[in-house]
Amino acid sequence: MEQTILVVEDDKMIRNLISLYLKKAGYAVAEAADGEEAKQVFMKMHPCMVILDLMLPKLSGEEFCIWIRELERNEVSIIMLSAKVRTEDKINGLKLGADDYLVKPFHPEELMAHVEAVLRRTGQFCQKIAYDGLCIKPRKGEVLLFDKELKLTKHEFNLLYTFMENPNVVISRENLMDQLYPYADKLVSYRTIDAHIKKLRKKIENNPAVPERITTVRGMGYKFVTQ
């Protein structure tokens, strides 16, 4: 599963440089220039890690860190970036919930080493797939829509997991049947799949009558569409 890292930094040049190195290392990257924007991006992208500058407009890095931890997001690791070099500042950052603290200025390769070290410790707690605010956590059996937990049946969960593992790929009803009912007899029909998808759409679509996430491909099956 691809890990998404949110870079929260008001200096555009630094933000772009960090993002460049992260993308080269194979991570998905989201960006925000201030604390308020960071909240919106966090809710949409459900990152596994946040690289967080402390001196931010609108909402400080410390306040954003507290906000994350108040959501009980212990599986999200946080690396703080700051020009503050005092030992007390580092201790305060770690007490607020940061997993690591890096002093500016820093070399991008140094930051990457910190990213890899933190994810070695915490990465196993952040197994998720997220697209446009919809997030599934297979190991925990949870589904979130913009941080609101959804209650899905076993079949709805398995359907959604299959779709989100294969974004923008048409999946036939036959393949979906094999995923949900591997030992099914003739009593289970394709209409059963259609019924599950209809119920799932009611839970994840803004307008289930005009679905945007799970679309029907005539004569072929269904497709989970990402932006």
For each residue, the residues with C-beta under 8 A, 3 or more apart:
1: 127 128 129
2: 26 27 28
3: 27 28 48 49 119 123 126
4: 27 28 29 30 45 46 47 48 49 130
5: 22 27 28 29 30 47 48 49 50 51 115
6: 29 30 31 32 38 41 42 45 47 49 50 51
7: 15 18 19 22 29 30 31 32 51
8: 31 32 33 34 35 38 50 51 52 53 56 61 64
9: 14 15 18 31 33 51 53 81
10: 15 33 34 53 55 56 57
11: 14 15 53
12: 15 16 33
13: 16 17
14: 9 11 17 18 53
15: 7 9 10 11 12 18 19 31 33
16: 12 13 19 20
17: 13 14 20 21 108
18: 7 9 14 15 21 22 51 108 111
19: 7 15 16 22 23 29 31
20: 16 17 23 24
21: 17 18 24 25 108 109 111 112
22: 5 7 18 19 25 27 29 112 115
23: 19 20 26 27 29
24: 20 21
25: 21 22 112 115
26: 2 23
27: 2 3 4 5 22 23 115
28: 2 3 4 5
29: 4 5 6 7 19 22 23
30: 4 5 6 7 41 44 45 47
31: 6 7 8 9 15 19 41
32: 6 7 8 35 37 38 40 41 42
33: 8 9 10 12 15 37 57
34: 8 10 37 38 56 57 58 59
35: 8 32 38 39 56 57 58 59 60 61 63 64
36: 39 40 58 59
37: 32 33 34 40 41 58
38: 6 8 32 34 35 41 42 50 52 56 59 64
39: 35 36 42 43 59 64 67
40: 32 36 37 43 44
41: 6 30 31 32 37 38 44 45
42: 6 32 38 39 45 46 47 50 68
43: 39 40 46 133 146 147
44: 30 40 41 132 133 146
45: 4 6 30 41 42 130
46: 4 42 43 128 130 133 135 144
47: 4 5 6 30 42 50 76
48: 3 4 5 75 76 77 119 123 126 128
49: 3 4 5 6 76 77 78 79 115 118 119 122 126
50: 5 6 8 38 42 47 64 68 76 77 78 79
51: 5 6 7 8 9 18 79 81 111 115
52: 8 38 61 64 65 78 79 80 81 98
53: 8 9 10 11 14 56 61 80 81 82
54: 60 61 62 80 81 82 84 93
55: 10 60 61 82 83
56: 8 10 34 35 38 53 59 60 61 64
57: 10 33 34 35
58: 34 35 36 37
59: 34 35 36 38 39 56 63 64 67
60: 35 54 55 56 63 64
61: 8 35 52 53 54 55 56 64 65 80 82
62: 54 65 66 92 93 96
63: 35 59 60 66 67
64: 8 35 38 39 50 52 56 59 60 61 67 68
65: 52 61 62 68 69 78 80 93 96 97 98
66: 62 63 69 70 96 97
67: 39 59 63 64 70 71
68: 42 50 64 65 71 73 76 78 97
69: 65 66 72 73 74 96 97
70: 66 67
71: 67 68 147
72: 69
73: 68 69 76
74: 69 125
75: 48 122 125 126
76: 47 48 49 50 68 73 126
77: 48 49 50 99 100 118 119 121 122 126
78: 49 50 52 65 68 97 98 99 100
79: 49 50 51 52 98 99 100 101 102 111 114 115 118
80: 52 53 54 61 65 93 98 100 101 102
81: 9 51 52 53 54 102 104 106 111
82: 53 54 55 61 89 93 101 102 103 104
83: 55 103 104
84: 54 89 90 103
85: 89 103
86: 89 90
87: 90 91
88: 91 92
89: 82 84 85 86 92 93
90: 84 86 87 93 94 101 103
91: 87 88 94 95
92: 62 88 89 95 96
93: 54 62 65 80 82 89 90 96 98 101
94: 90 91 97 98 101
95: 91 92
96: 62 65 66 69 92 93
97: 65 66 68 69 78 94
98: 52 65 78 79 80 93 94 101
99: 77 78 79 118 121 122
100: 77 78 79 80 114 117 118
101: 79 80 82 90 93 94 98
102: 79 80 81 82 106 110 111 114
103: 82 83 84 85 90 106
104: 81 82 83
105:
106: 81 102 103 110 111
107: 110 111
108: 17 18 21 111 112
109: 21 112 113
110: 102 106 107 113 114
111: 18 21 51 79 81 102 106 107 108 114 115
112: 21 22 25 108 109 115 116
113: 109 110 116 117
114: 79 100 102 110 111 117 118
115: 5 22 25 27 49 51 79 111 112 118 119
116: 112 113 119 120
117: 100 113 114 120 121
118: 49 77 79 99 100 114 115 121 122
119: 3 48 49 77 115 116 122 123
120: 116 117 123
121: 77 99 117 118
122: 49 75 77 99 118 119 125 126
123: 3 48 119 120 126
124: 127
125: 74 75 122
126: 3 48 49 75 76 77 122 123
127: 1 124 137 138 139
128: 1 46 48 135 136 137 138
129: 1 135 136 138 161 164 165
130: 4 45 46 133 134 135 136
131: 134 164 167 213 224 226 227
132: 44 213 226 227
133: 43 44 46 130 145 146
134: 130 131 143 144 145 164 204 213
135: 46 128 129 130 143 144 145
136: 128 129 130 142 143 144 157 160 161 164
137: 127 128 140 141 142 143 144
138: 127 128 129 141 161
139: 127
140: 137
141: 137 138 157
142: 136 137 149
143: 134 135 136 137 149 150 152 157 160
144: 46 134 135 136 137 147 148 149 150
145: 133 134 135 148 150 203 204
146: 43 44 133
147: 43 71 144
148: 144 145
149: 142 143 144
150: 143 144 145 203 204
151: 203
152: 143 156 157 160 200 203
153: 156 157 196 199
154: 157 158
155: 158 159 180 196
156: 152 153 159 160 196 199 200 203
157: 136 141 143 152 153 154 160 161
158: 154 155 161 162 179 180
159: 155 156 162 163 176 179 180 193 196 197 200
160: 136 143 152 156 157 163 164 200 204
161: 129 136 138 157 158 164 165
162: 158 159 165 166 171 176 179
163: 159 160 166 167 171 214 222 223 224
164: 129 131 134 136 160 161 167 224
165: 129 161 162
166: 162 163 169 171 224
167: 131 163 164 224 225 226
168: 223 224 225 226
169: 166 223 224
170: 217 220 221 222 223
171: 162 163 166 175 176 221 222 223
172: 175 176 220 221
173: 176 177 190 193 194 221 222
174: 177 178 190
175: 171 172 178 179 221
176: 159 162 171 172 173 179 180 193 221 222
177: 173 174 180 181 184 188 190 192 193
178: 174 175 181 182
179: 158 159 162 175 176 182
180: 155 158 159 176 177 193 196
181: 177 178 184 188 192
182: 178 179
183:
184: 177 181 187 188
185: 188
186:
187: 184
188: 177 181 184 185 192
189: 192
190: 173 174 177 193 194
191: 194 195
192: 177 181 188 189 195 196
193: 159 173 176 177 180 190 196 197
194: 173 190 191 197 198
195: 191 192 198 199
196: 153 155 156 159 180 192 193 199 200
197: 159 193 194 200 201 214 222
198: 194 195 201 202 208
199: 153 156 195 196 202 203
200: 152 156 159 160 196 197 203 204 214
201: 197 198 204 205 208 211 213 214
202: 198 199 205 208
203: 145 150 151 152 156 199 200
204: 134 145 150 160 200 201 213 214
205: 201 202 208 210 211 212 213 214
206: 212
207: 210 211 212
208: 198 201 202 205 211
209:
210: 205 207
211: 201 205 207 208 214 215 216
212: 205 206 207 215 225
213: 131 132 134 201 204 205 224 225
214: 163 197 200 201 204 205 211 222 223 224 225
215: 211 212 222 223 225
216: 211 221 222
217: 170 220 221 222 223
218:
219:
220: 170 172 217
221: 170 171 172 173 175 176 216 217
222: 163 170 171 173 176 197 214 215 216 217
223: 163 168 169 170 171 214 215 217
224: 131 163 164 166 167 168 169 213 214
225: 167 168 212 213 214 215
226: 131 132 167 168
227: 131 132
